[in-house]
Amino acid sequence: EVVAVATDVVLVGIVAGQSVGVIVAGDSSSSLLLQMRIAVEGCMHGDLDSVYATLLHLQEEEKTKIDLLICCGDFQAVRNEKDLECISIPHKYRSMNSFWKYYSGEKVAPFPTIFIGGNHEASNYLWELYYGGWAAPNIYFLGFAGIVKFGNIRIGGLSGIYKRQHYYLGHYERLPYSESDIRSIYHVREYDVQKLMQVEEPVDIFLSHDWPLNIVEHGNWKDLLRYKPAFEADIQAGALGSKPAAELLEKLKPPYWFSAHLHCKFAALVQHGEGGPITKFLALDKCLPGRKFLQVVEIESEPGPYGIQYDEEWLAITRKFNSIIPLTAKRANFGDIQLNMQDCRQLVRNKLQTRGAKPFQFVQTAPCHDLTHSVANVSSSGQYRNPQTEAFLQFLELAYLLDNTLEPSSPTLFMSKGSFDYECEDIPIDDVDEIEEFAGDDDAETKKECL
């Protein structure tokens, strides 16, 4: 079946029981151009085995080579049973899935993999890698916000989903997480967005879990409503999507933007001003047989071999902003920034010239799931100082602040009365597929947890 997605031609088929496709992107009129093949996946939900098997089968059938896999959130990097306790999923639906095999070394990812966080993550583990890092060998987390280079392709991303009531707060959540913490920790914060808003150099690909606000206006939203009628009220109200993501889309204007979250495939073209650059937007489904969760995009690139590398501009931004990282519910004070961007850039450039741009090596920090016995009772809080993060901060000559608990962390100390009811969080569109799937479940608590 050949269908139109934006201005590209897409070949959609079934490979290894899964729905996949190939986007022919860039200037395909010249056979001399080198093409990097990037597989884009929607919501992983921990099913790495199925996605990797599908791509390996695709390589064999199409006699091609996949250079990179990127995942748009809900990756679920769950190492053990304690990680499951830190993930926002109803208890009866929690499962180890397959990431732990790659964390333990039992398996190795067959493709370099980059992912962002969604709203169903082992948040305790991702917090260890707040600045980004290897979640497992060959599997790289972009961080709560981040930019890396893969060859000459610059890839940026924002983890989590937008909820207005938490946006201006700091990262106050600490282990052990309360029930509200488990839901709030993955909510996007102003601090991380503002760091991305400082980016001036072109970004080729950007990832967000939820869609940019009103992106549906740039695609066939009427067709979308045929299989997602629950979206109509929010579309009509101009409320479907993330406002910070829309602001980043307008600022960065990347050629490609990929999202997930709403468990459907949707394409759009965004024209940035008359005669301005165009962003090709594509949202993908979750990893299930017969669902449109995977696309392979061909992008013009320099010759390989390719590898994930630190990005100089992003490291400089990280250094400049790190001293004001908000670790209580207080809003970040951007007026307290003292470092000069040019000085940060020069320090980073010197460091990269001396050490190189390859990220620090993967290190296991927690016991891995063991089929022979449970690690649920291991005497640990589940929070670790990840050596990758420590080495990264030392490299940038920054202090480690992520476990700072010197100030009170409760958001109620800093929010006005009535600004948010933690017992009645209103998420009308949040993972509507799960809401529909649990509609026949008599367990009211399960439905509440899903939200």
N, C-alpha and C positions, 0 to 999 in steps of 0.2 A: 504494500500500500504506500503510495507516494502522497504526501500532504505538504501544505505550505506552512512553514513556521517563520514568521517575520519575512525576510527576503531570501531566506535560504531554502534549499530543497532537503527534505528529510526522508530517509528510507526507514520505515518502521517495520519490524519483524519480530519473530519469537526465536530466541536463541537459548538453548538449554532450559526451556520451559519458562523463560523470563522475557518480558517485553523490553526490547532495546532499539536503538536507532543510531543513525550516523548523520550528523549535520555536515554539509559541505560548506565550510566557512572560509572567508577570505577570498582572494583573487585566484580562483581555480582555473582561469583561462591560460595560465602559464605553467607548463609542466616543469619549469626550471626552479620554481619556488620550493623550498624545503618546508614541510608541514609537520608540526608537532601534533600528535594525536592525544587529546586529553579526554578521558572518560569523566563524565559528570554524573554524580548519583544524588538522588534526593535524600530521603530519610533512611539511614542505614539500619537503625534499630538493632544494632549488634550482630547483624547477619552478614559478617564479612565473608564467610565461606561461600555463600550463594553468589555474592557480587563478584568475588574473584573468580569463581568457577565460570560464571557467565562471560566474563571478559577473556579468560583463557580460551574458552570455546569460540568466542568471536574472532580472536586472533587466528586460531587454526582454520576456521571456516573461510575467513576473508583474506587470509594470507597477508595480514597486516601486523603492526606492532603498536601496542598501547604504551605511550611514554609516561603517563601520569594519570592517577585517579584522584579526583577531588570530591568530597562529600559535604553537603550543605547542612549538616547538623543532625541531631538525634543519633549521633554515632554510637553512643553507649560503650565507652571504653571501660568496661567492668572487669576488674582483675580478680575479685573474690566476693564472698558473701557480704563482707562489710561495705564494699562499694555499693551493693544492691540496696543497702539501708539508706544511702544518700542520693537515691535516684527518685524522681517524681513520677512514679508509676504505681497504680494500685498493687497492694501486696500480693494478691492472688495471681497477678499477671507478671510478676518479676521473674526473670530468667537469666541465667548466666550467658546464654547464647555462645558466640564463638570468639570474641575478642581475646579472652584469657589465653587461648592457645597461641596467639601471636605475641602476647606479653611474656609468656613463659618461655618462648623459644621453640615450642613444639612445632609451630609453623612459622614461616616467614612470608610477609606480604610479597606477592609476585610482581607488584608494581609499586613505585614510590606513591605514597598516599598522603594527601593533605586534607585535613578536616577542620571545620569549625564546630562549636557547641550549639546545641539546640535547647529545648526545654525538657528533654528527657535524658539527662546525663548523670554519670557518676561525678557529681560536682566536687566532691572532696579530692578526687584525682586531678581534675582539670584545674583546680585552684593551685595545686602544686606547680603546675605548668602555666601559670597566669600569663607569663610573657611569651609563651609558646615553647615547643620542644618536642622531642620524640616521645610519644605515648607508648610506642613499641618499636622495635627495629623496622625501619623503612616506613613508619606511620607517624606523620608529623601533625601536631596540633598547632593551629595558628595563634592560639592564645585567646584571651577575651577580646582582644583586638590585635591585628597584626598584619604585616606585609613581609613576604619573602620573595626571592627570585628563584625561578626554575628555568635554567638556561637564561635566555634573555627575556622571558615572560615574567612580568611582575604581577603577583597574586596577592590580593588583600582580602580581609574578611572581618566580620563583626559577629561574635558569638551571642547566643541568647535570643530572647524575644522582647519586644517593647511593651511595657506596662507603665502608663503615665504616673501612677502612684509611687513608683520606685525610681523613676528616671533620675531625679536630682539628688538621690541619696548616695552615700558611699557604699563600699563593699563591707558591710558591717557583719555579715553572717560568719559564724565560727562554729566549729565542731564542739560538742555534738549538736547537730542541726535540729531545731524545732520543726514541727510540721509546716509552719509558715516559712521558715528559713529555706526548707527544701524547695518550696515554690518560688521564693523571691530571689534566690541566689543566681538564677539564670536570667533574671530580668536585666535588660541593657541599662547601663549607667552613663550619665552625661560625660563623665571623665574620659571613658574609653572612646566615645564618639568624638569628643573634642580633639583628642590626639589624632584621630584619623582625618579630622577637618584641617589639620595643619599640613597635610600632604600636598605638595606642589608638583612633583614629578608624575608623569603619566602612569596610571595603573591599567593593566591590560584586562585583568579579570577580577571581579569583586564578588564575594560570597556573603550572603546574609541568610539566616534561617527563615525568618518571616519576610514577607514581601514588602517592598517599599510602598508607602501610602499612595493609594490611588493609581497604582501601576496598571490596574485593570482598564483604565481609560485609554490606554495605548494599545490594547489588544481587543480580541473578540469576547467581551464580557457577557454578551447575550448567550453565546455558545457555552461559556463557563457555567452559566446558571442552569443549563439543561441538565447537568449532572452534579451541580453543587447549588441547589436552590436555596439552601440555608444561608448563602452569602448575600442574598438579594438586599436584605435590610441594611447591612453594613455598606454595600456598594452604593445604594441610593443615598445613604447618609454621608458618603465620602469618608467612611471610617474603616475601610478594609486595608490593613497594612500598618507598617511602622513609619511614624513621622521621622525619627532620626535616620532611618534607612533612606527615606526620600530626600532628606537634606544631603546625605552623603552622595546619593546618585547625582544630584544637581551639582555638587562641588567637584566630584572626581570624574564624572562623565566617562566611565570606562567603556570600552567597546563591548564587553560582555559582563552581564550580571546574572548570577545563578542563585536560586532560592529553593526552599522546600516547604515544610511545615503544614501546608493546607492539604496535603495528600491528593494532589491532582497535577496534571500537566497543563501549563499555561504559558503562552508566548506573547511577547509584546515588543514593539519598536518605539524607542523614546528618541525624539528629535530634540536636541538641545539648542533651541533658538533657530531662527531662520537661517538655513545654510550651515548650521553648526554640526558638531559630531553626533553620531547615532550610537545609542546603547541597545544591544540586542539582549532582551531579558528572556530568561527561561526558568520556569519553576517545574520541578519534577516530583513524582509521587514517592511513596515509600516502597521499600523492597518487599514485594510480594509477587507471586506468579501472575502473569497476565496484566500487570500494572506498568504504567509508563514511568519507570523510575530511573532510567539510565539512557544517556546520550553520549556519543563520541563526537567531539568537536575538533576539527582540524584548523590549526592556527599557524600562520606564517612564522617561521622562527629561524634562528641561526642553527648551524649543524651541531649535533650532540658530540659527546655524551652529555646528558643533562643531570643535574643534581640540585637539591634544595640548598639555598644559600641565604645568609643574612642579607638584609637590604640596608644600605648605608643611611639613607634618609630616615628610615623608620627607627633605626638604632639611635640616631641623633635625637629624634622626637622623644623616644623613650627616656633617654638620659635627661633631657630638658624637663620633662614632666614628672619624673619619678618622685621627686621630693614632696609633691603635693598629692600623691595617691591617697584618696580618702578611704580610710580603713575603719571608720565609724559611720553612723548614719548621717553625719554632717556632710553637707555639700562641699565639693572640692573648691578650694579658694585659688582661682587661677591668678589672682593678683599677687600671690606669694612666690610665683616662679622667678627665680633669680638668674638662672643660667642663660647665656646667650646662645642662640641657635648656631651661629657661625663657629663659636668655640666648640660646641658639642659636635658639630659636623667634622671639624678638624681632628678632634680627639678620636672619633670613631674611624675616620679615614686612616689615621696612623695605626690604630689598633688592627684594622682589617689588613692593612699592608704587611704588618708584622706576623699576625697569626693566620690570616686567611679567613674566608667567609663561611666555611663549613660549620654548621651548628655543632654544639658540644654533644658528646656521645650519650646514647641511651643508657640509663641505669635503672635497674629494678629497685623500687622503694618499699614494696609491700609484698607479703606472701601471696602466691598465686593460688587460684582455685585448684583443688586437688580432688579428683574423682573418688579417691579412696577414703578421704575424710574431710570434714568441714573445717574451714578456718574462721568460722563465725565467732568462735569463742577465744580467738587469739587476743591476748591482753594488749590492745593498742587502741588509741583513739581513732585510728584511720587517717590521721594527718601526718605528713612527713615533710621535711625540708628536702626537696628534690635536688640532688647534686648538680643536675643540669641548670636549674634556676640559680643556684648559688654561683656556679662558674660563670653564667651569663652576666649576673650582676657584678661580680668581681671584674670581669672583662670590661664592663662599662664604668668601673670605679663607683659603684652604687651600693648602698647599704641594703641588706635584706630586711624588708619591712612586713612581709605578708603574714607573719604570725604575731604581729603587734596586737597586744590585748591590754595595753596600759590605760586606754580610755574606755568608758562604757560603750557598749555596742548596740544597745536596744534602740530601735528606730523610734519607739514611743517617746524618747527623751527629746527628740528633735523635730517631731511632726506636730502640726497644729491639730487640735481636737477635732475629731470627725473626718480627718483627711483620708483615712483608710481603715476599713474594717477587715482585720486579718481572718476573721471567722467566716466572712462572706465575700470572698474574692469573686469578682464578676468577670468571667472570661467567656463571652458569648461565642467566640469563634475558635477558641484554643483547642486544637486537635479535635475538630468536629467529627472526624472518622471514629475516634475512640468513643466519643459520646454516643454516636449512632450504634457502635458495636456493643456498648454496654446498656443500650436502651431496654433490652429484655432482661437485664440482670436485676434480681430482686434486692440485691445488696446496695442500699442507698449510700452507704459509706464508700463503697467502691466508686460510685459515680462521682461523689464529692472529691475523692482523691484524684480522679482523672482530670478534673479541672485544676 
